[in-house]
Amino acid sequence: MRTIKYPSDLTDEQWALVKELIPVYPGGRPRKTSMRDVLDAIFYLVRTGCQWRYLPKDFPPKSTVWRYFDEWRHNGTLEAIHDRLREKVRRKEGKERTPSAGSIDSQSVPAPQGGEQRGYDAHKKVKGRKRHIVVDTLGLLLAVVVTAASSDDAAAAPQALGRLTEEEFPRLRLLWVDQKYHNHALYGWVAEHGHYHLEVVRRPEGAKGFVLLPKRWVAERTFAWLKRYRRLTVDRERSTLSCEAMIRLAMIHVMLNRLCPTGEEQEFHYRMVG
């Protein structure tokens, strides 16, 4: 039984929201490892940015924590937890279970290590990977895809948009995008495969520097949330599967703290979306 507590640890109320979603395999030997301790170790790693082998010794062994992380990123457990919490947050905010509108955006981050899908974003002058996210009007994650930083935003968008199935998001009708997604090939893909349409939010004519665009700023805020998790400030993962898993884990932690504030941080309140 662990006696040391860290700010990233789950509270009893937060653990109660996720424990039933951890898969149990009947017929096997009883688990000796606490799944709560495994999740606490993973959240510690994502929040602090430490390496796997530097996990504090009061957590389960690094090999055990990694084995469960590897299992959950492959078998859909992280997606199941994430999507269930997203529904709970939306309900708490007085929204329907699924969104009717959202936004797509991308962010290039350095990736100094080797691994798949690495490139150079000449516009941002970043060598690494690019995160493509789709969020609802609350900034909650609907889909994420990681590509090389050299990927064109409009060309890579179908990979993320392809995960917005009508079965899972039946109410979705509108996605706000910026001018980098003004692309006829992308419009053609959406007309053929999407059940929603894209609306370009343009910068005011003659504007210079940073401009807060209506509707579009919500995605930027989500990227700011992710950057609070030091594991995500630089992409050190070997595979894009791990990158996407780490992003979902960060959002799971964000949503758990929205649903059950710990008192460590000021309670969050959404601002009105412009």
Helices and strands as residue ranges (DSSP letters): H 12-18, G 19-21, H 35-48, G 52-54, H 62-75, H 77-92, E 101-110, E 119-121, E 126-136, E 141-148, H 153-161, E 174-177, G 179-181, H 184-193, E 197-200, H 217-227, G 230-232, H 240-259
